Amino acid sequence: MRGSRTPAIRSIQSETQQSFEALSRHRKSQICEASKTTLVKASQWARGGEVAAELATSLEAATAKLAAKRRS
């Protein structure tokens, strides 16, 4: 059995990634426009996939800005 001796690899999502996944498609597309990326790459980031560092920081900032706006 191939791979029976290796542990399963799971990506751990941050709080901002989880909050991004909980948003509606409309809100996600607004964040994507603000950070100048596509919805596909943003979804990969939210699942814990590999994306460019500058893209990840811009998505985190835009998601955090929306969360702060909702709290006020």
N, C-alpha and C positions, 0 to 999 in steps of 0.2 A: 504494500500500500504506500503510495507515494505521499509524502508529507505527513505521515502519521506521527513522526517524532518531533515535529516542530509545533510550537504553540500558535494559536490563531492570532493574527494581528488585527487589532481593532483601533480605529481612529477615535480619539477622544475630542469631543466638540467643546469649544469654549461657550461661555454664556451668550456672547454676542452671536455666535453661529447658530445656537439653538433659537434665539429670538428672531433671527433672520428667517429660519425655516418656518416659524410660526406665522409669519406675515402672509398677507394675501398676495396674489400674483401682481396686482396693480402696485402695491407698495414695493414689492421686490423690484419691479421694473423701474420705479422712480429712483430707487437707490442705485440701480445699475446705471441709469442715465447720469446721475450725479457723480458716480465714480468712473464713468466712461468705460464700461465693460459690457459684456453680454450676460444675459440671464443664465446661460449654460455655465459660464465660468464662475458666476456668483453661486450657483447651486453646487458646483464642485467644491468651492471653498466652504460652503455651509455644511457639507457632508464630511469635511475633514480631508478633502483631496489636496493634491499639490497644485498650487498656483504661485505666481510671482509674488515676491514679498511686498512690492509697492502696491499691487492690486489688493492683497490681503489687508494692508494697513488702511487703504482708502475705503474698503468695504466695512472694516471695523469702525472707522470714524463716522461714516455715513449712518450705519446702524445705531451707533451710540447716540448720534445727534437726534435721530428719530425717537429713540427711547427717552431721551431727556425732554424732548418736545412733548411727548405723550404724558410724562409725569407732571409737567407744569400746568 
